[in-house]
Amino acid sequence: MKISTKIQHYTLECICNLYDGVQENDTPTEIQLTKEYKSAANILDLLMIDLKKKLLSKSKSKKPFKLSLEYYQSYFLINFISAHGSFFIGILERTLLQQFTEKIHQQL
């Protein structure tokens, strides 16, 4: 099942920046050594590669564009954003991420 939504370029940029920031500051914990965590991280890594490609291809676009995600990708992306959304200090970035997750939640 596919989840489709429209997203602004800056919102997608915030998601990619959040992922990059978490990856740089991430210190391994006991939970991160489990198979479940590794498989979820692998799904998120592959999704972020696709999102970064889309970010580069739509870099000149000012209009919202369509983003299609598989159900499981949406689930892991929402959980990632919810867990690490406080990484941003700015209220604009937090608000954009919250609005994006709410749109996806409605479709799940």
N, C-alpha and C positions, 0 to 999 in steps of 0.2 A: 504494500500500500504506500502510495506517495503522498507526501505532505507538501503543498505548494503555498507559497506566500510571496508577497512583494517586499523588497528590502531596499533601503537607501544605501548608497555606496559608503557613506560614513558609518552606518551601523555595521556593515560587514567589516569595515576597517577596524572598528572597536572590537569586534569578536576576534579577529586575527591578532590584534595587539594584545588582547587579554590572554590568548593562548600563548603567544610568544613570551609575555611577561611571566606567566606561571611556569613555563618551561625553564626559564632562566633562574628563577628563584626556588625551584623545586628541589628539596633535599629528600632523599629516599627514606621512607618510613617502613615499618613492618608490614603495613597494609599494602604498600606498593610492590611487595614481593610476592603477593598472591596471584594465582592464575586468573582470577576474576578481574582484578585490577589491570593486569597486563593486557587481557583481551579487550577490556573497555578502552584502555589507553591506545591500543592499536586501532580500534575503530575510529576513535577521535583523531588520531594522527592522519589516517587516510582521508577522513572528512576534511580536515584542515588543509591538506594538500589541494583538494578540489576547490575549497573556498578561496584559497590564496590565488589559484589560477583564475577563478572568476573575478576576484578583486583586481587582478592585473588586466584582464580583458575588458572590464567595465570601468577602467580608471577615468575615462573622460566623460562618463555618463553622469548627468545631473538628475535624470529621472529615475524613479524606482524601477527595479528590474525583478524578474521572476526568479525565485530560488526554489528548487524542488529537492526534497530530501526524502530518503526512505524513512519508514516509521522508526526503526531502531536508531538511525542516525539522529533523528529529531530528539528522541528520548535522551540519548547520551549528551547531545549538545545542550539541551535545556538543563540537565543535571550539572554539567560542567559550568555553565554560566551562573546557575544558582549558587553553586559552591564557591565560585571565585569572583562573583560580581562585585564584591567590595574592594577588589584590587584597584579599581579606579577611584580616584579622589574626586573627580569632577562630577557634578550632578547631572550634566548633560549626557555623559556616557552611561552612567547608571540608569538614567531614565530611558534612553534608547534601548539598552539591553533588556530592561524590564518590559518595555512595550513589545519587543520582539519575542520574548519568551511567552508573554501573554497571548500573542497571536498564534504561536505554535501550540500552546496548551489548549486553546479552543478547538483546534483541529484534531488533537490527539483524542 
